[in-house]
Amino acid sequence: MTKIQPKWKLTLKVLPFVFAAVAAKSITHYYGWEYFSLSPLFTALISANIFLVGFLITGVLSDYKESEKLPAELASSIETVADEFIIIAKTKKAKEARDGLAYCIAFAQAFLNWTRKKVKTGALMDKISGFNDCFIAVESLTQPNFIARLKSEQHLIRKVVNRIHTIRETNFSEAAYAIAEIITMLLVAGFLFVKIEPYYESIFFLAFVSFILIYLLFLIRDLDNPFSYYEKESLTEEVSLYPVENVKNRLTAATREFD
């Protein structure tokens, strides 16, 4: 079976709504229920709704662009902490440093599980605090300013996790979503009772306008939560976790040097 490309999944999700609107239009036309005329006021309402949808897209895009950077920042902090443990393991041959490296790998995996809601936020925050024990274990084996640097990276890890949690659990503006969805439904419903001749033109305009407006609403919902890996439905606009997965794999390979 041919796999559908991600860019078309949202289109396929919208098409049933468009087909339903076209079917409803066929019914209203058949029974002569087209009581409205296509006035400039109606087209102005379409323009106003697109303006509102544009406002929503602008709002969610700012968070989305920030979200794209967060996995890379987290991966950099994890690897920086791991580098110090690797240095100590090579120079001091200390088991504590190898344990610290293993903890970095375990934390990267815990983070990946957390993005899929297999680990609770409180448990992940405890894992971040667990770095303290690793730092204490190697404190006598390295310079004090290195420990201060590790604490700074721990702070950045905690900051990134808190930011991802906020983006994941908070929608941009439910009130703005509500008014955009209401106007879209009213416009599509209005098209059902607007008389446009010839008939095939009314079908075209209804299908086109309903597809664009409904598609944009689904797209905004998708962009609003770029960390929705835990949802059963396959969405199209999740940010990549490759930096964290890549760091975990490279650190795992680095542990083989000490076997």
Summary of the structure (lengths in Angstrom):
residues: 259
radius of gyration: 26.3
end to end distance: 44.0
largest distance: 87.2
contacts: 767
relative contact order: 0.18
helix: 80%
strand: 2%
